[in-house]
């Protein structure tokens, strides 16, 4: 009875120690996540300040990538609004309308409340430069591309918003000759473009009995409307050239915490083996006896099970954090940052943390 009570007390102590280890790991993860989020906010704010300075110097095109990076780091009404204003300055009308509208969706945000009049006037001006086109034609199911961007399949569900200027429409379908149209549209206009595809000519046998391939065709019959001189058509915003997103940073943080847990588990494993060896080498110790033999054997026995439990908890914690780290790093938005970068994650099955240095 006394031995049974002692075992229950030891198991209770081990359970509390294991729970303490798990709570400590969770607390470390929460602190790391908050630190990463704070770091991202500070970096986004610094990028906004740099972008504003460039815009004040009339260098809108150089400022735009900075606002894009800030928005990728922290998607807030402030970063969305600043990005929308920069896109407006360089003529990215559709993207500007989207980001300005996103910022205005939260009128109670302090920055939006302060800048609301400017944002609303900017959006009104942007929408004066946006047109709508309705693409019709045949066959049903044909793929439609507008200004080199997929727009859906025929029949389209509705009008497509585009920036003023030249609009290039391409319609394609298997077994048909691809059709293209170019048309000029002004801000606020709504125009229809019809593209009916012609069937591709059937392949004809050659003189040696082989089937000859049909000649390549690029356009369908029709007259292209020349575009007025309205400046170059808006292009897609330049891609983000640097900076990892918050998910990737949290993934790295998880990997570091998981690596620490793995190292701790390996240390406890070594202690577990050492305590067991000391217990077995002591001739006065007998695990089959309730008293476990000579003085000192009881503490060795308890140390064996304590280290064993902590090692198991450490391996489980490292595995869970490692899987979470890998999932976040895999699903995070890819980026091509300037300079070098180090990414670390626990290497399961080994007593090390695996790190990769990228340039």
C-alpha positions as CSV (number, residue, x, y, z in Angstrom):
1,X,0.0,0.0,0.0
2,X,2.8,2.4,0.9
3,X,4.7,1.5,-2.3
4,X,1.5,2.1,-4.3
5,X,1.0,5.5,-2.8
6,X,4.7,6.4,-3.5
7,X,4.3,5.4,-7.1
8,X,1.2,7.6,-7.5
9,X,2.9,10.6,-5.9
10,X,5.9,10.1,-8.2
11,X,3.7,9.8,-11.3
12,X,1.8,13.0,-10.2
13,X,5.1,14.9,-9.9
14,X,6.2,13.7,-13.3
15,X,2.8,14.7,-14.8
16,X,3.2,18.2,-13.3
17,X,6.8,18.5,-14.6
18,X,5.7,17.4,-18.1
19,X,2.8,19.9,-18.0
20,X,5.2,22.6,-16.9
21,X,7.5,21.8,-19.8
22,X,4.6,22.0,-22.3
23,X,3.3,25.3,-20.8
24,X,6.8,26.8,-21.0
25,X,7.2,25.8,-24.6
26,X,3.8,27.3,-25.4
27,X,4.6,30.5,-23.6
28,X,7.9,30.8,-25.5
29,X,6.0,30.3,-28.7
30,X,3.5,33.0,-27.9
31,X,6.3,35.4,-26.9
32,X,8.1,34.7,-30.1
33,X,5.0,35.1,-32.2
34,X,4.3,38.5,-30.6
35,X,7.9,39.6,-31.1
36,X,7.8,38.6,-34.7
37,X,4.5,40.5,-35.3
38,X,5.9,43.6,-33.6
39,X,9.0,43.3,-35.7
40,X,6.9,43.1,-38.9
41,X,4.9,46.1,-37.9
42,X,8.0,48.2,-37.2
43,X,9.5,47.1,-40.6
44,X,6.3,48.0,-42.4
45,X,6.2,51.4,-40.7
46,X,9.8,52.1,-41.8
47,X,9.0,51.1,-45.4
48,X,6.0,53.5,-45.4
49,X,8.1,56.4,-44.2
50,X,10.7,55.6,-46.9
51,X,7.9,55.4,-49.5
52,X,6.4,58.7,-48.4
53,X,9.7,60.5,-48.7
54,X,10.2,59.2,-52.2
55,X,6.7,60.3,-53.2
56,X,7.4,63.7,-51.8
57,X,10.4,63.8,-54.2
58,X,8.2,62.8,-57.1
59,X,9.7,59.3,-57.3
60,X,6.4,57.4,-57.3
61,X,7.6,54.4,-59.2
62,X,10.5,53.8,-56.8
63,X,8.1,54.3,-53.8
64,X,5.6,51.7,-55.0
65,X,7.6,48.6,-54.2
66,X,8.2,49.8,-50.7
67,X,4.5,50.2,-50.1
68,X,3.9,46.8,-51.6
69,X,6.4,45.2,-49.2
70,X,4.8,47.0,-46.2
71,X,1.4,45.7,-47.3
72,X,2.7,42.1,-47.7
73,X,4.2,42.3,-44.2
74,X,1.1,43.8,-42.4
75,X,-2.2,44.0,-44.2
76,X,-3.8,46.9,-42.3
77,X,-6.0,49.8,-43.4
78,X,-2.9,52.1,-43.3
79,X,-0.7,49.9,-45.5
80,X,-3.6,49.3,-47.9
81,X,-4.4,53.0,-48.2
82,X,-0.8,54.0,-48.7
83,X,-0.4,51.3,-51.4
84,X,-3.6,52.4,-53.1
85,X,-2.4,56.1,-53.2
86,X,0.9,55.0,-54.7
87,X,-0.8,52.8,-57.3
88,X,-3.0,55.7,-58.3
89,X,0.1,57.9,-58.8
90,X,1.6,55.5,-61.4
91,X,-1.7,54.6,-63.1
92,X,-2.6,51.2,-61.7
93,X,-6.3,52.1,-61.6
94,X,-7.8,48.7,-60.8
95,X,-5.3,47.8,-58.1
96,X,-5.6,51.3,-56.6
97,X,-9.4,51.1,-56.4
98,X,-9.1,47.7,-54.6
99,X,-6.7,48.9,-52.0
100,X,-8.3,52.2,-51.4
101,X,-11.7,50.5,-50.9
102,X,-10.0,48.0,-48.6
103,X,-8.8,50.8,-46.4
104,X,-12.1,52.6,-46.4
105,X,-13.9,49.5,-45.2
106,X,-12.6,50.3,-41.7
107,X,-13.7,53.9,-41.2
108,X,-13.0,53.7,-37.4
109,X,-9.3,53.0,-37.9
110,X,-7.4,56.1,-36.5
111,X,-5.4,56.6,-39.7
112,X,-8.4,56.1,-42.0
113,X,-10.5,58.5,-39.9
114,X,-7.8,61.1,-40.2
115,X,-7.2,60.6,-43.9
116,X,-10.8,59.6,-45.0
117,X,-11.4,62.7,-47.1
118,X,-8.2,62.2,-49.0
119,X,-8.8,58.5,-49.5
120,X,-12.4,59.0,-50.7
121,X,-11.4,61.8,-53.2
122,X,-8.6,59.6,-54.5
123,X,-10.9,56.7,-55.1
124,X,-13.4,58.9,-56.9
125,X,-10.6,60.1,-59.2
126,X,-9.4,56.5,-59.7
127,X,-12.8,55.3,-60.7
128,X,-13.0,58.0,-63.4
129,X,-10.2,56.1,-65.1
130,X,-11.8,52.7,-65.0
131,X,-13.9,51.3,-67.8
132,X,-16.0,48.1,-68.3
133,X,-16.0,45.7,-71.2
134,X,-18.4,42.9,-71.9
135,X,-16.8,40.0,-73.9
136,X,-19.3,38.0,-75.9
137,X,-18.8,35.3,-78.6
138,X,-18.5,31.6,-79.1
139,X,-17.9,28.8,-78.6
140,X,-19.1,28.3,-75.0
141,X,-16.3,27.3,-72.7
142,X,-13.6,29.2,-74.6
143,X,-10.9,30.8,-72.4
144,X,-10.8,34.6,-72.3
145,X,-7.7,36.6,-71.5
146,X,-7.9,40.4,-71.0
147,X,-4.6,42.3,-71.0
148,X,-2.7,39.1,-70.6
149,X,-4.7,38.1,-67.5
150,X,-7.2,35.2,-67.4
151,X,-10.8,36.5,-67.1
152,X,-12.8,33.2,-67.2
153,X,-14.6,31.3,-69.9
154,X,-17.4,32.2,-72.3
155,X,-20.0,33.2,-71.5
156,X,-18.5,35.5,-68.9
157,X,-20.8,36.2,-65.9
158,X,-20.6,40.0,-66.3
159,X,-18.5,43.0,-67.3
160,X,-14.8,43.1,-66.6
161,X,-13.3,46.2,-65.1
162,X,-10.2,47.5,-66.9
163,X,-8.1,50.7,-66.8
164,X,-8.7,53.3,-69.6
165,X,-6.6,52.9,-72.7
166,X,-5.9,50.0,-75.0
167,X,-7.5,46.7,-74.1
168,X,-6.2,43.4,-75.6
169,X,-8.7,40.5,-75.6
170,X,-7.7,37.0,-76.6
171,X,-10.2,34.0,-76.9
172,X,-9.0,30.5,-77.4
173,X,-10.4,27.0,-77.4
174,X,-9.2,23.5,-78.5
175,X,-10.0,22.9,-82.2
176,X,-10.5,26.6,-83.0
177,X,-8.3,29.4,-84.3
178,X,-7.4,31.8,-81.5
179,X,-9.1,35.2,-81.9
180,X,-7.7,38.5,-80.7
181,X,-9.1,42.0,-80.5
182,X,-7.6,45.3,-79.5
183,X,-9.9,48.2,-78.6
184,X,-9.6,51.6,-76.9
185,X,-11.8,52.4,-74.0
186,X,-12.1,55.6,-72.0
187,X,-12.6,56.1,-68.3
188,X,-16.2,55.5,-67.3
189,X,-17.1,53.8,-70.6
190,X,-18.8,50.4,-71.0
191,X,-18.1,48.6,-74.3
192,X,-18.7,45.2,-75.8
193,X,-16.2,43.1,-77.7
194,X,-17.5,40.1,-79.6
195,X,-15.1,37.3,-80.7
196,X,-16.6,34.3,-82.5
197,X,-13.9,31.7,-83.2
198,X,-13.5,29.8,-86.4
199,X,-12.9,26.1,-86.4
200,X,-9.3,25.2,-87.2
201,X,-8.8,23.4,-90.6
202,X,-8.7,19.6,-90.4
203,X,-5.3,18.0,-91.0
204,X,-4.8,16.7,-94.5
205,X,-2.7,13.6,-95.5
206,X,0.6,14.3,-97.1
207,X,2.0,12.6,-100.2
208,X,3.7,9.9,-98.2
209,X,0.5,9.0,-96.2
210,X,1.4,11.0,-93.1
211,X,-0.9,13.5,-91.6
212,X,0.4,17.1,-92.1
213,X,0.1,19.5,-89.2
214,X,-2.1,22.5,-89.8
215,X,-0.4,25.9,-90.4
216,X,0.0,28.0,-87.4
217,X,-2.6,30.8,-87.1
218,X,-2.4,33.7,-84.7
219,X,-5.5,35.9,-85.2
220,X,-9.1,35.5,-86.3
221,X,-10.7,37.5,-89.1
222,X,-11.6,41.0,-88.0
223,X,-10.3,44.6,-88.0
224,X,-8.4,45.9,-85.0
225,X,-9.4,49.3,-83.8
226,X,-6.3,51.5,-83.3
227,X,-5.7,52.8,-79.8
228,X,-5.6,56.6,-79.1
229,X,-2.5,58.1,-77.6
230,X,-3.3,57.9,-73.9
231,X,0.1,56.9,-72.6
232,X,1.3,53.4,-72.0
233,X,-1.3,50.9,-70.6
234,X,-1.1,50.1,-66.9
235,X,1.0,47.1,-66.3
236,X,0.8,44.7,-63.4
237,X,2.5,46.1,-60.2
238,X,6.1,45.0,-59.8
239,X,6.5,41.9,-57.7
240,X,7.7,42.0,-54.2
241,X,11.5,41.9,-54.2
242,X,12.2,41.2,-50.7
243,X,11.1,40.5,-47.1
244,X,9.5,37.3,-45.8
245,X,5.9,37.4,-44.6
246,X,4.8,36.9,-41.0
247,X,3.8,33.2,-41.6
248,X,7.4,32.4,-42.6
249,X,8.8,34.2,-39.6
250,X,6.5,32.4,-37.2
251,X,7.6,29.1,-38.9
252,X,11.2,30.0,-38.2
253,X,10.3,30.8,-34.6
254,X,8.5,27.4,-34.3
255,X,11.6,25.7,-35.7
256,X,13.9,27.3,-33.2
257,X,11.6,26.5,-30.2
258,X,11.2,22.9,-31.6
259,X,15.0,22.6,-31.9
260,X,15.5,23.7,-28.3
261,X,12.9,21.1,-27.2
262,X,14.7,18.4,-29.2
263,X,18.1,19.3,-27.7
264,X,16.5,19.1,-24.2
265,X,15.0,15.7,-25.1
266,X,18.3,14.4,-26.2
267,X,20.0,15.6,-23.0
268,X,17.2,13.9,-20.9
269,X,17.7,10.7,-23.0
270,X,21.4,10.7,-22.1
271,X,20.6,11.3,-18.4
272,X,18.0,8.5,-18.5
273,X,20.5,6.0,-19.9
274,X,23.1,7.2,-17.3
275,X,20.7,6.8,-14.4
276,X,19.6,3.4,-15.6
277,X,23.3,2.3,-15.9
278,X,24.1,3.5,-12.4
279,X,21.0,1.7,-11.0
280,X,21.9,-1.6,-12.8
281,X,25.5,-1.4,-11.8
282,X,24.6,-1.0,-8.1
283,X,24.3,-4.5,-6.7
284,X,22.2,-3.3,-3.8
285,X,19.5,-2.0,-6.1
286,X,16.6,-4.2,-7.0
287,X,13.7,-2.8,-9.0
288,X,11.5,-5.8,-7.9
289,X,11.5,-4.7,-4.3
290,X,9.2,-2.0,-3.0
291,X,12.2,-0.3,-1.2
292,X,14.4,-0.9,-4.3
293,X,17.4,-2.0,-2.1
294,X,20.1,0.1,-0.5
295,X,19.9,3.8,0.3
296,X,20.3,5.9,-2.8
297,X,18.6,3.4,-5.1
298,X,15.2,5.0,-4.7
299,X,16.5,8.4,-5.9
300,X,18.2,6.7,-8.8
301,X,15.0,4.8,-9.7
302,X,13.0,8.1,-9.6
303,X,15.6,9.8,-11.7
304,X,15.4,7.1,-14.4
305,X,11.6,7.6,-14.8
306,X,11.8,11.4,-14.5
307,X,14.4,11.7,-17.3
308,X,12.4,9.1,-19.4
309,X,9.2,11.2,-19.1
310,X,10.9,14.5,-19.9
311,X,12.7,12.9,-22.9
312,X,9.4,11.7,-24.3
313,X,7.7,15.0,-23.7
314,X,10.6,16.8,-25.4
315,X,10.5,14.6,-28.5
316,X,6.7,15.0,-28.8
317,X,7.0,18.8,-28.4
318,X,9.8,18.9,-30.9
319,X,7.8,16.8,-33.4
320,X,4.7,18.9,-33.1
321,X,6.6,22.2,-33.4
322,X,8.6,20.8,-36.3
323,X,5.5,19.9,-38.2
324,X,4.0,23.3,-37.6
325,X,7.2,25.0,-38.7
326,X,7.4,23.0,-41.9
327,X,3.7,23.7,-42.7
328,X,4.1,27.4,-42.2
329,X,7.4,27.6,-44.2
330,X,5.9,25.6,-47.1
331,X,2.6,27.5,-47.3
332,X,4.2,31.0,-46.8
333,X,4.2,33.3,-49.8
334,X,7.5,32.9,-51.6
335,X,9.8,35.9,-51.8
336,X,13.1,36.8,-53.2
337,X,14.8,39.0,-50.6
338,X,18.0,40.8,-51.3
339,X,21.0,39.6,-49.4
340,X,21.3,36.4,-47.4
341,X,18.8,34.7,-45.1
342,X,19.0,31.9,-42.6
343,X,16.1,29.5,-42.0
344,X,16.3,26.9,-39.2
345,X,14.0,24.0,-38.3
346,X,14.5,20.9,-36.0
347,X,15.9,17.9,-37.7
348,X,13.7,15.0,-36.4
349,X,15.6,11.9,-35.4
350,X,18.9,13.8,-34.7
351,X,20.1,16.0,-31.9
352,X,20.6,19.1,-34.0
353,X,18.8,21.9,-35.6
354,X,18.9,22.0,-39.4
355,X,19.6,25.5,-40.9
356,X,19.8,26.6,-44.5
357,X,21.6,29.7,-45.7
358,X,20.1,31.2,-48.8
359,X,21.3,34.1,-51.0
